Amino acid sequence: MNGGVETALVIGATSDIGRAIVHTLALLEALDAITHAHGGRVYLAKDACCAPERVRQGYPPT
């Protein structure tokens, strides 16, 4: 392959990954909202994508 085609393939793949990440993060936020609405909370040892305000809602100061 020539450099132009390879570059286009890499840019296209990167763009697809970026869109997938955005959709995945939106899905995770929606699932966190459902969990919180039903009295649940996130498991901090496993959840690296939770928004700070969602953590505060699930773990209020004592």
C-alpha positions as semicolon CSV with decimal commas, in nm:
position;residue;x (nm);y (nm);z (nm)
1;M;0,000;0,000;0,000
2;N;0,107;0,354;-0,046
3;G;0,131;0,600;0,244
4;G;-0,187;0,789;0,149
5;V;-0,412;0,485;0,167
6;E;-0,255;0,363;0,492
7;T;-0,295;0,709;0,648
8;A;-0,661;0,725;0,540
9;L;-0,725;0,383;0,695
10;V;-0,564;0,485;1,025
11;I;-0,757;0,813;1,040
12;G;-1,084;0,631;0,963
13;A;-1,020;0,370;1,231
14;T;-0,930;0,638;1,485
15;S;-1,247;0,828;1,405
16;D;-1,456;0,512;1,454
17;I;-1,290;0,444;1,789
18;G;-1,358;0,801;1,901
19;R;-1,728;0,768;1,817
20;A;-1,746;0,433;1,994
21;I;-1,589;0,583;2,308
22;V;-1,840;0,869;2,312
23;H;-2,132;0,628;2,277
24;T;-1,991;0,394;2,540
25;L;-1,946;0,675;2,793
26;A;-2,303;0,794;2,726
27;L;-2,431;0,440;2,784
28;L;-2,234;0,411;3,109
29;E;-2,378;0,743;3,233
30;A;-2,731;0,625;3,149
31;L;-2,673;0,299;3,338
32;D;-2,530;0,491;3,635
33;A;-2,844;0,709;3,637
34;I;-3,070;0,402;3,635
35;T;-2,867;0,245;3,915
36;H;-2,888;0,563;4,125
37;A;-3,262;0,602;4,056
38;H;-3,320;0,258;4,207
39;G;-3,117;0,327;4,521
40;G;-2,794;0,171;4,402
41;R;-2,449;0,320;4,382
42;V;-2,136;0,263;4,182
43;Y;-1,859;0,027;4,291
44;L;-1,564;0,265;4,313
45;A;-1,298;-0,004;4,290
46;K;-1,421;-0,096;3,941
47;D;-1,581;0,217;3,796
48;A;-1,332;0,452;3,636
49;C;-1,589;0,641;3,426
50;C;-1,829;0,760;3,693
51;A;-1,895;1,134;3,703
52;P;-1,791;1,307;4,028
53;E;-2,147;1,424;4,098
54;R;-2,273;1,065;4,069
55;V;-2,013;0,955;4,327
56;R;-2,125;1,234;4,563
57;Q;-2,488;1,124;4,521
58;G;-2,405;0,763;4,602
59;Y;-2,162;0,837;4,884
60;P;-2,280;1,150;5,065
61;P;-2,067;1,290;5,351
62;T;-2,137;1,124;5,684
